[in-house]
């Protein structure tokens, strides 16, 4: 898959996963990588940026076995950003799909 496609949608995907539940970095990376092929280190710079932008926050969770884990949790600002990105994505993909469908049917656009 085109690297630029992945970069453009990765923030929306991560915010959506965090909306579903708090998660630690490796867990997020595995979840994303199960659907979108990404390099393992791709996600961590994005998580740092989301935190700096106030879209998520972190907390440490102690575990009975193994080291503590840093979990990411969506903030109210993160929820708003996710909604905005989701709306942008839907509008964008609708227009791209319309062009692709037009090509497949040989139709022409009125716009």
MIKOLBA-726041 format. One line per 2 residues: their letters; for each residue z, x, y of N, C-alpha, C. Coordinates in Angstrom, 2 decimals. Layout:
! residues N
A> Z X Y Z X Y Z X Y | ...
! end
This chain:
! residues 111
XX> 0.00 0.85 -1.18 0.00 0.00 0.00 0.00 0.89 1.24 | -0.67 0.45 2.24 -0.78 1.17 3.50 0.60 1.44 4.10
XX> 0.85 2.69 4.48 2.13 3.09 5.04 2.46 2.33 6.32 | 1.49 2.07 7.14 1.73 1.35 8.39 2.15 -0.09 8.14
XX> 1.59 -0.71 7.10 2.01 -2.07 6.73 3.51 -2.06 6.39 | 3.91 -1.08 5.58 5.29 -0.99 5.14 6.23 -0.77 6.31
XX> 5.88 0.17 7.20 6.73 0.46 8.35 6.92 -0.78 9.22 | 5.86 -1.54 9.38 5.91 -2.71 10.24 6.79 -3.83 9.71
XX> 6.96 -3.91 8.42 7.70 -5.03 7.83 9.08 -4.63 7.30 | 9.35 -3.34 7.23 10.59 -2.87 6.62 11.85 -3.38 7.34
XX> 11.83 -3.40 8.65 12.99 -3.90 9.39 13.28 -5.36 9.04 | 12.25 -6.18 9.00 12.42 -7.58 8.64 12.97 -7.72 7.22
XX> 12.46 -6.94 6.30 12.92 -7.00 4.91 14.39 -6.62 4.81 | 14.79 -5.54 5.46 16.19 -5.09 5.39 17.10 -6.11 6.05
XX> 16.72 -6.63 7.20 17.55 -7.64 7.87 17.69 -8.89 6.99 | 16.63 -9.25 6.30 16.67 -10.41 5.41 17.60 -10.17 4.23
XX> 17.54 -8.99 3.65 18.44 -8.67 2.55 19.90 -8.68 3.01 | 20.15 -8.16 4.20 21.51 -8.15 4.73 21.99 -9.55 5.12
XX> 21.07 -10.43 5.43 21.46 -11.81 5.71 21.99 -12.46 4.44 | 21.39 -12.11 3.32 21.80 -12.68 2.03 23.19 -12.19 1.61
XX> 23.43 -10.88 1.81 24.74 -10.33 1.46 24.88 -8.91 2.01 | 26.12 -8.50 2.26 26.40 -7.13 2.66 25.95 -6.21 1.52
XX> 25.50 -5.01 1.88 25.02 -4.09 0.85 25.21 -2.65 1.29 | 25.30 -1.76 0.34 25.36 -0.34 0.66 23.95 0.23 0.61
XX> 23.77 1.41 1.20 22.44 1.97 1.38 21.60 2.09 0.13 | 22.18 2.66 -0.92 21.41 2.84 -2.15 21.01 1.50 -2.75
XX> 21.90 0.53 -2.67 21.61 -0.82 -3.18 20.42 -1.42 -2.43 | 20.42 -1.26 -1.11 19.30 -1.75 -0.29 18.01 -1.04 -0.66
XX> 18.10 0.28 -0.81 16.91 1.07 -1.15 16.32 0.62 -2.48 | 17.18 0.38 -3.48 16.70 -0.09 -4.78 16.04 -1.46 -4.67
XX> 16.66 -2.34 -3.91 16.15 -3.71 -3.75 14.77 -3.68 -3.08 | 14.66 -2.90 -2.01 13.37 -2.80 -1.31 12.33 -2.16 -2.21
XX> 12.71 -1.06 -2.87 11.77 -0.31 -3.72 11.30 -1.13 -4.91 | 12.04 -2.16 -5.30 11.61 -2.99 -6.42 10.40 -3.86 -6.04
XX> 10.18 -4.04 -4.74 9.05 -4.85 -4.28 8.03 -4.06 -3.47 | 8.52 -3.07 -2.73 7.66 -2.28 -1.85 7.90 -0.81 -2.17
XX> 6.85 -0.09 -2.52 7.02 1.32 -2.86 7.35 2.11 -1.59 | 8.57 2.66 -1.54 9.00 3.48 -0.41 9.65 4.74 -0.93
XX> 9.62 5.78 -0.11 10.34 7.00 -0.44 11.83 6.72 -0.28 | 12.65 7.36 -1.11 14.08 7.09 -1.12 14.73 7.30 0.25
XX> 14.30 8.32 0.99 14.92 8.62 2.27 14.41 7.79 3.44 | 13.47 6.90 3.20 12.87 6.10 4.26 13.86 5.13 4.89
XX> 14.73 4.59 4.10 15.60 3.52 4.54 16.74 3.97 5.44 | 17.30 5.15 5.19 18.49 5.58 5.91 18.28 5.75 7.42
XX> 17.17 6.33 7.86 16.94 6.37 9.32 16.86 4.96 9.94 | 16.26 4.02 9.20 16.19 2.64 9.69 17.59 2.03 9.79
XX> 18.42 2.26 8.78 19.79 1.73 8.81 20.58 2.30 9.99 | 20.40 3.59 10.26 21.07 4.20 11.43 20.60 3.53 12.72
XX> 19.29 3.31 12.82 18.74 2.67 14.02 19.27 1.24 14.18 | 19.31 0.49 13.08 19.82 -0.89 13.14 21.27 -0.90 13.62
XX> 22.04 0.06 13.15 23.44 0.15 13.57 23.55 0.51 15.05 | 22.78 1.51 15.47 22.80 1.92 16.88 22.35 0.79 17.81
XX> 21.43 -0.02 17.34 20.92 -1.14 18.13 21.84 -2.36 18.08 | 22.93 -2.26 17.31 23.88 -3.36 17.22 23.43 -4.51 16.33
XX> 22.44 -4.26 15.48 21.92 -5.31 14.61 22.69 -5.40 13.29 | 23.40 -4.32 12.97 24.28 -4.35 11.81 25.48 -3.47 12.10
XX> 26.51 -3.65 11.31 27.70 -2.82 11.43 28.05 -2.33 10.04 | 28.92 -1.33 9.96 29.29 -0.78 8.67 30.79 -0.89 8.45
XX> 31.14 -0.88 7.19 32.55 -0.78 6.80 32.60 -0.05 5.47 | 33.75 0.56 5.21 33.94 1.32 3.97 34.69 0.45 2.97
XX> 34.21 0.44 1.75 34.86 -0.30 0.68 35.31 0.68 -0.39 | 36.61 0.68 -0.64 37.17 1.53 -1.69 36.80 0.94 -3.05
XX> 36.65 1.82 -4.02 36.33 1.38 -5.38 37.32 1.99 -6.35 | 37.56 1.32 -7.45 38.50 1.85 -8.44 37.90 3.08 -9.14
XX> 36.60 3.11 -9.29 35.92 4.26 -9.90 34.86 4.77 -8.94 | 34.87 6.05 -8.68 33.87 6.64 -7.80 34.31 6.64 -6.35
XX> 33.48 7.26 -5.54 33.83 7.38 -4.12 33.68 6.04 -3.39 | 34.30 5.92 -2.22 34.13 4.69 -1.42 32.66 4.54 -1.00
XX> 32.26 3.33 -0.74 30.88 3.07 -0.32 30.87 2.51 1.10 | 29.82 2.92 1.82 29.62 2.37 3.17 28.69 1.16 3.06
XX> 29.21 0.01 3.43 28.44 -1.23 3.38 27.90 -1.56 4.76 | 26.75 -2.21 4.77 26.11 -2.69 6.00 26.22 -4.20 6.04
XX> 26.55 -4.71 7.22 26.70 -6.16 7.42 25.92 -6.53 8.67 | 25.21 -7.63 8.60 24.42 -8.13 9.72 25.33 -8.66 10.82
XX> 25.00 -8.37 12.08 25.73 -8.92 13.22 25.00 -10.18 13.71 | 25.59 -10.87 14.67 24.91 -12.02 15.27 23.60 -11.60 15.92
XX> 23.60 -10.43 16.55 22.36 -9.91 17.15 21.32 -9.62 16.07 | 21.77 -9.14 14.93 20.88 -8.88 13.81 20.25 -10.16 13.28
XX> 21.06 -11.23 13.23 20.52 -12.53 12.81 19.45 -13.02 13.77 | 19.69 -12.85 15.06 18.70 -13.27 16.07 17.42 -12.45 15.95
XX> 17.58 -11.13 15.78 16.42 -10.25 15.65 15.62 -10.61 14.40 | 16.33 -10.87 13.30 15.66 -11.25 12.06 14.84 -12.52 12.25
XX> 15.42 -13.51 12.91 14.71 -14.77 13.14 13.45 -14.54 13.98 | 13.59 -13.72 15.03 12.44 -13.43 15.89 11.34 -12.70 15.10
XX> 11.74 -11.70 14.31 10.76 -10.97 13.50 10.10 -11.87 12.47 | 10.89 -12.76 11.89 10.35 -13.69 10.89 9.28 -14.59 11.52
XX> 9.57 -15.10 12.71 8.60 -15.95 13.40 7.35 -15.17 13.76 | 7.53 -13.93 14.24 6.38 -13.07 14.56 5.55 -12.80 13.31
XX> 6.23 -12.48 12.21 5.54 -12.18 10.96 4.73 -13.38 10.48 | 5.33 -14.55 10.52 4.63 -15.76 10.05 3.39 -16.03 10.89
XX> 3.52 -15.91 12.22 2.37 -16.15 13.10 1.29 -15.09 12.85 | 1.70 -13.83 12.78 0.77 -12.74 12.56 0.03 -12.91 11.23
XX> 0.79 -13.13 10.14 0.16 -13.24 8.83 -0.73 -14.48 8.75 | -0.36 -15.54 9.46 -1.20 -16.75 9.49 -2.57 -16.42 10.08
XX> -2.57 -15.67 11.18 -3.84 -15.33 11.82 -4.67 -14.36 10.97 | -3.98 -13.38 10.37 -4.71 -12.45 9.50 -5.29 -13.19 8.31
XX> -4.48 -14.06 7.69 -4.97 -14.83 6.54 -6.13 -15.74 6.92 | -6.10 -16.29 8.12 -7.20 -17.14 8.57 -8.50 -16.34 8.64
XX> -8.40 -15.12 9.13 -9.58 -14.26 9.21 -10.06 -13.90 7.81 | -9.12 -13.55 6.93 -9.50 -13.20 5.57 -10.10 -14.38 4.83
XX> -9.53 -15.56 5.02 -10.06 -16.77 4.38 -11.44 -17.11 4.92 | -11.62 -16.90 6.21 -12.91 -17.15 6.85 -13.97 -16.24 6.24
XX> -13.61 -14.99 6.02 -14.53 -14.04 5.41 -14.88 -14.48 3.99 | -13.88 -14.95 3.24 -14.10 -15.34 1.86 -15.02 -16.55 1.74
XX> -14.93 -17.47 2.71 -15.74 -18.68 2.65 -17.04 -18.56 3.44 | -17.17 -17.45 4.17 -18.38 -17.26 4.96 -18.39 -18.08 6.22
XX> -17.26 -18.69 6.57 -17.17 -19.51 7.78 -17.07 -18.68 9.03 | -17.21 -19.36 10.15 -17.08 -18.70 11.46 -15.99 -19.37 12.23
XX> -15.33 -18.58 13.03 -14.22 -19.10 13.84 -14.74 -19.78 15.09 | -14.02 -20.81 15.53 -14.36 -21.49 16.79 -13.76 -20.77 17.98
X> -12.82 -19.86 17.74 -12.12 -19.18 18.84 -12.91 -18.04 19.38
! end
